[in-house]
Amino acid sequence: MSSGVEADIALDAAVILTLGMNRVLGRGAGLAGRGAEALAALAAGRAEARAAALAEVETHERALREVVERNARIAALAETRAKIGANAALPEPLRPEEHQTPEELAAWCAALDPVLDEAERALSEHLAAQVTAQIFTVPAAGLQADTGQRGPERGASPVPRVQDDVQGTLERIMTRLLPDAAEGERRAVADAARLLAGTGTAEEAEAVLQEVRLRIRDANRRTEERRERERRRAAERDAAEQAEAERRYVLDSITTAFEDMGYEVAPGFETLTADGGALVLTKGGWPEHSVKMRVDDAAHVRAAMVRETPAESEDDRRVDAEREREWCEAFEAARTRLAAAGIRSQVAWRLEPGVRELPVSERPRQTGGRAERRERRRERGR
């Protein structure tokens, strides 16, 4: 942008972690608790206090993420339970509160893990019994060859004994099938298992059981791959939500900083067609000037002063230079305020006042008072 400035932005770790905590807790973008303490200690130069506060924020944020993972597993098991019609007991997900300590959250996770493991085993056993019962509801006509069991001449048929052994083996094998395997995967395993009904010897039954094992192995592999894809998608969604929270925090902090210095800040026209990172800064004593600012991904800020109408005289150009100097001073003051909010900036490019003629704004500037802007922020925080 001509006649302006570009700066790289870096958010403090306390800001990043606290924004992540706020998203889990369902709160707005404001910083509180140890996050605010860490920033205050940074501003005061108290390294030890900052390190302690930041360590607590990291611990709390990590504990909250562990809770989110367990809640996701509960939801997945509940979905599986509904699909296969099981009656396995599942714990309620935890809705973490701000007052809960990291130790309390970690204890909940530790106590929950064996419960979820048992629930998953119960679902697998239910699925195994379900499939096995479908196959062995009616005694099979096969499995009647001599298997080394007591023969008919001693008054006992080998068929029930062999069938019982095969049924028990099948049920044990079936418990290895992950309960959230896709319906098509479960059907493929069941189709192989149904071949047992037509076997005539224990050797034939073992061959079918081996095919069932192979299909379960393949089904579990594909299920694990699907789980991994879902984890990646969840991580991508989380990263996108975090990036948006950081960008919004930067925009709101910039808005507050300049409003506190007497500027009016309104969304830029680009907000209607782009990603909402454009702002327009105006002042009551600037009838002919405004500043167009854009924040890109909470990583870069670009700003340029523009005129509403072309300069027509030397006096106009003198006023332009004065406004540019005023703006440069305000930008430096804003950088100091933003640093206190955990937003560090490094100027990458700057055009000094009066070097170039100010460009003319392509759009009429929008106005919006401080009260209107704060109301919009309150609406976002709801």
Secondary structure as UniProt FT lines:
FT   STRAND          4..11
FT   HELIX           13..25
FT   HELIX           34..44
FT   HELIX           47..84
FT   TURN            98..99
FT   HELIX           102..136
FT   HELIX           152..154
FT   HELIX           158..174
FT   TURN            175..176
FT   TURN            179..180
FT   HELIX           183..194
FT   HELIX           195..198
FT   HELIX           202..260
FT   TURN            261..262
FT   STRAND          264..267
FT   HELIX           269..272
FT   STRAND          278..282
FT   TURN            284..285
FT   STRAND          289..296
FT   TURN            297..299
FT   STRAND          300..307
FT   HELIX           314..340
FT   TURN            341..342
FT   STRAND          343..350
FT   TURN            353..354
FT   HELIX           370..381
//
